[in-house]
Amino acid sequence: MLTIFVTGAHGFIGRHLAQALGGAGHAVAGIGHGAWPAAAAARWGVGHWLNGDLSASNLNALRTLAGPPDVVMHLAGGSSVGAAIAQPKEDFARTVASTVELFEWLRQESPQTCVVAVSSAAVYGAGHAGQIGENTALTPYSPYGHHKAMMESLCRSYGATYGLRSAVARLFSVYGAGLRKQLLWDLCSKLEAGQTAIELGGSGGELRDWTDVRDVVHALAMLPDLASAQVPTFNLGSGVATSVRNVAGQVMSAWQPSIANSALGFSGKSRSGDPFSLQADASRLTALGFEWRLPLNQGLADYVRWFQARDQGRF
């Protein structure tokens, strides 16, 4: 059994990860923002929760509660391209400054601890066609992507200078039960409201590598064993790209088969900071033996069922 700190454990991916780690028998403690009663946190596998910024004093307090960490799964940080564009300084603080706080604490207080730093495909920027490998030059397209790239650089800096061990996971389009923003949430909200003519942003041809959070957290759980001062980096994408139009049609079909695609339109206006295509080269991850188990059609149907039942106590 390991003692694992999950930063950002109260978030969408963080709570799924905590639940998976707790279910595997590890002692999980979380830190981040949001009031989380002990009983509610425990249902997600979190034995101790500290509501606050990543700081030396808070990390010391969490260590007092849970014991010294063997692993830190670092998910704290900005989570929205749009929010980063609107408030870049705040996004910098959430993603970059918080990572400095974490690594400084580890350097001084727990240098044996390894880190899995959760980054984003946004570090690759725009202009890509087809699969993107981990060695592709980073050309971020938004403040969000720039800040994730800075976070990765901090991992490499603390590895090279102090020997701290890390691994970087670049996430692509993660979805699943509990996600209350982005395309799937917006589309289901429109369907729930009974809108007969649904318009989404962009052209519909935008390509994304869609991954179910239930698969993603199992991939993340493999990475602590691979952390090193050389900071190996992994794309956590499936290698398959699916258009926004296709995904929206599948969601509408799962909601009500008779309306699939029948009233779906696109504005033709893309959001600032959104690349046209983000598709992973997944060969490095699959070489570890990892398999994506949940097909997109099943994951989307499960999301629709969660959305329709969410007011019946299902988070």
C-alpha positions in Angstrom: 0.0 0.0 0.0 1.2 3.5 -0.9 0.4 6.8 0.6 -0.7 9.0 -2.3 -1.4 12.7 -2.3 -3.8 13.8 -5.1 -3.7 17.5 -5.8 -6.9 18.7 -7.4 -8.7 15.7 -6.0 -12.0 17.5 -5.8 -12.1 18.0 -9.6 -13.6 15.8 -12.3 -10.6 13.7 -13.1 -9.1 14.0 -9.6 -12.0 12.3 -7.8 -12.2 9.5 -10.4 -8.4 9.0 -9.9 -8.7 9.0 -6.1 -11.5 6.5 -6.3 -9.4 4.1 -8.5 -6.4 4.5 -6.3 -8.4 3.9 -3.1 -10.0 0.9 -4.7 -6.6 -0.5 -5.4 -5.8 -0.4 -1.7 -3.8 2.8 -1.5 -4.1 5.4 1.2 -5.3 8.6 -0.6 -5.2 12.1 0.7 -6.3 15.1 -1.3 -5.6 18.8 -1.4 -7.3 21.5 -3.5 -10.2 23.9 -3.5 -13.7 23.1 -2.5 -15.6 22.2 0.7 -15.8 18.4 0.8 -17.4 16.8 3.9 -15.4 13.8 5.1 -18.1 11.3 4.3 -18.5 12.6 0.7 -14.7 12.5 0.2 -14.5 9.0 1.6 -17.0 7.8 -1.1 -14.4 8.8 -3.6 -11.6 7.0 -1.8 -10.1 10.2 -0.2 -9.2 9.5 3.5 -8.1 13.0 4.2 -9.1 16.2 2.4 -7.5 19.7 2.8 -9.3 22.6 1.3 -6.7 25.2 0.4 -3.9 26.3 -1.9 -0.8 24.2 -2.5 1.6 25.7 0.0 4.3 24.4 2.3 2.1 24.9 5.4 -0.9 23.1 3.8 1.3 20.2 2.6 2.8 19.9 6.0 -0.7 19.8 7.5 -1.7 17.1 5.0 1.4 15.1 5.9 0.5 15.3 9.6 -2.9 13.9 8.8 -2.0 11.2 6.3 1.8 10.5 6.7 4.5 11.3 4.2 3.6 10.6 0.6 5.2 8.0 -1.6 3.5 9.5 -4.7 2.0 12.8 -5.6 -0.5 12.8 -8.4 -0.5 16.4 -9.5 -3.8 17.4 -11.1 -4.1 20.9 -9.5 -4.1 23.7 -12.0 -6.2 25.5 -14.6 -8.7 23.4 -16.4 -10.2 25.7 -19.1 -8.7 27.3 -22.2 -11.4 29.9 -22.1 -10.8 30.8 -18.5 -7.0 31.0 -19.1 -7.6 33.5 -21.9 -9.9 35.5 -19.8 -7.7 35.5 -16.7 -4.2 34.5 -17.6 -2.6 35.6 -14.4 -5.0 33.5 -12.3 -4.3 30.5 -14.6 -0.6 31.0 -14.2 -1.0 30.9 -10.4 -3.1 27.8 -10.5 -0.9 25.9 -12.8 2.7 27.2 -12.7 3.0 28.8 -9.2 1.3 25.9 -7.6 3.7 23.5 -9.2 6.7 25.5 -7.9 5.1 25.3 -4.4 4.8 21.6 -4.7 8.3 20.9 -5.9 9.9 23.3 -3.4 8.1 21.4 -0.6 9.2 18.0 -2.0 12.8 19.2 -2.5 13.1 20.2 1.1 10.7 17.9 2.9 10.2 14.7 0.9 12.7 14.3 -1.9 12.1 10.5 -2.2 8.5 11.2 -3.3 7.7 10.7 -7.0 5.3 12.9 -9.0 2.9 12.3 -11.9 2.3 15.7 -13.4 -0.9 15.8 -15.4 -0.5 18.1 -18.4 -2.5 18.5 -21.6 -2.3 18.0 -25.4 -2.7 21.8 -25.5 1.1 22.0 -25.2 1.3 20.9 -28.8 -0.6 23.9 -30.2 -2.3 24.1 -33.6 -1.4 23.1 -37.1 -1.1 19.4 -36.6 -2.6 16.7 -39.0 -2.8 13.1 -37.8 -1.2 11.7 -34.8 1.1 13.8 -32.6 4.1 12.1 -30.8 5.6 13.1 -27.5 8.7 14.3 -29.2 6.9 16.8 -31.3 8.0 20.4 -30.7 5.8 22.2 -28.3 4.1 25.3 -29.8 1.2 26.2 -27.4 -1.6 28.1 -28.9 -3.2 29.6 -25.7 -2.2 30.8 -22.2 -3.6 27.5 -21.0 -1.2 25.5 -23.2 1.8 27.8 -22.3 1.2 27.3 -18.6 1.0 23.5 -19.0 4.3 23.6 -20.9 5.8 25.6 -18.1 4.7 23.1 -15.6 6.4 20.3 -17.6 9.6 22.4 -17.7 9.5 22.6 -13.9 9.4 18.9 -13.7 12.5 18.6 -15.9 14.3 21.4 -14.0 13.8 19.8 -10.6 14.7 16.5 -12.0 18.0 17.7 -13.6 19.0 19.9 -10.7 17.7 18.0 -7.6 17.0 14.5 -8.8 13.3 14.7 -8.1 11.5 11.9 -10.0 8.5 12.7 -12.2 6.5 11.5 -15.1 4.3 13.7 -17.3 0.9 12.7 -18.7 -0.5 14.7 -21.5 -4.3 14.3 -21.6 -6.4 14.7 -24.6 -10.3 15.1 -24.6 -11.3 13.4 -21.4 -15.0 12.9 -20.7 -17.2 10.9 -18.4 -19.7 11.0 -15.6 -19.3 14.1 -13.5 -18.0 16.4 -16.3 -20.1 19.6 -16.0 -18.6 21.7 -18.8 -17.5 21.5 -22.4 -19.2 20.0 -25.4 -21.0 17.0 -23.9 -22.4 19.0 -21.0 -23.4 21.9 -23.2 -25.2 19.7 -25.7 -27.0 17.6 -23.1 -28.1 20.8 -21.4 -29.6 22.0 -24.7 -31.4 18.6 -25.2 -32.7 18.7 -21.6 -34.1 22.2 -22.2 -36.0 20.8 -25.2 -34.3 22.9 -27.8 -35.4 21.8 -31.3 -32.7 23.5 -33.2 -29.3 23.1 -31.6 -26.3 25.1 -32.7 -22.8 24.4 -31.6 -19.6 26.4 -32.1 -17.0 25.6 -34.7 -17.6 23.8 -38.0 -18.2 20.3 -36.6 -15.2 19.0 -38.4 -12.8 19.6 -35.5 -11.0 16.4 -34.5 -10.4 15.3 -31.0 -9.0 12.1 -29.3 -11.8 11.3 -26.9 -11.0 9.2 -23.8 -13.2 8.0 -21.1 -12.1 9.1 -17.6 -12.5 5.5 -16.4 -9.7 4.4 -18.8 -7.6 7.6 -18.2 -7.3 7.0 -14.4 -6.1 3.5 -14.9 -3.4 4.8 -17.3 -2.4 7.4 -14.8 -2.1 4.8 -12.1 0.6 3.0 -14.1 2.9 6.0 -14.3 4.4 6.3 -10.7 6.5 3.3 -11.3 8.0 5.0 -14.4 8.9 8.3 -12.8 12.5 9.3 -12.9 14.7 12.4 -12.9 14.7 12.2 -16.7 10.9 12.8 -16.6 9.4 10.4 -19.2 6.4 11.9 -21.0 3.3 10.0 -22.2 0.4 10.8 -24.4 -2.8 9.6 -22.7 -4.8 9.4 -25.9 -6.3 6.5 -27.8 -4.7 7.4 -31.2 -8.2 7.7 -32.7 -9.6 11.0 -33.8 -13.4 11.6 -34.0 -15.1 14.8 -35.2 -17.2 17.0 -33.0 -20.1 16.4 -35.4 -19.8 12.7 -35.1 -19.7 12.8 -31.3 -22.6 15.3 -31.1 -24.6 12.9 -33.3 -23.9 10.0 -31.1 -24.9 11.9 -28.0 -28.2 13.0 -29.6 -28.9 9.4 -30.7 -28.2 8.1 -27.1 -30.5 10.8 -25.8 -33.3 10.1 -28.3 -32.6 8.1 -31.4 -35.3 9.9 -33.5 -33.5 13.3 -33.2 -30.0 12.2 -34.0 -28.4 14.8 -36.3 -31.8 16.0 -37.4 -31.6 19.5 -35.8 -27.9 19.9 -35.4 -26.0 22.9 -36.8 -22.7 24.7 -36.3 -21.9 28.4 -36.2 -18.7 28.1 -38.1 -17.0 30.3 -35.5 -14.2 28.6 -33.6 -13.3 29.5 -30.0 -10.1 31.3 -29.4 -7.3 29.0 -28.5 -8.8 25.8 -29.9 -6.7 23.9 -32.5 -8.5 22.1 -35.3 -7.0 18.7 -34.6 -5.5 17.0 -31.5 -4.9 13.3 -32.0 -2.4 11.3 -30.0 0.3 9.0 -31.1 -0.4 6.4 -28.4 2.4 4.0 -29.2 4.5 4.9 -26.1 1.6 4.1 -23.8 0.5 1.0 -25.6 4.1 -0.3 -25.4 3.6 -0.4 -21.6 0.8 -2.9 -22.2 -2.1 -0.4 -21.6 -5.3 -1.0 -23.5 -8.2 1.4 -24.0 -11.2 -0.7 -23.0 -14.2 1.6 -23.3 -15.3 2.3 -26.9 -16.5 5.8 -27.6 -20.1 4.9 -28.3 -20.4 3.1 -24.9 -18.7 6.0 -23.1 -21.0 8.6 -24.6 -24.1 6.6 -23.9 -23.0 6.2 -20.3 -22.5 10.0 -20.1 -26.0 10.6 -21.3 -27.4 8.2 -18.7 -25.4 9.9 -16.0 -26.6 13.3 -17.1 -30.3 12.3 -17.1 -29.9 10.7 -13.6 -27.7 13.3 -12.1 -30.4 14.9 -9.9 -31.2 11.5 -8.4 -28.1 11.5 -6.2 -25.5 10.3 -8.7 -23.0 13.1 -8.1 
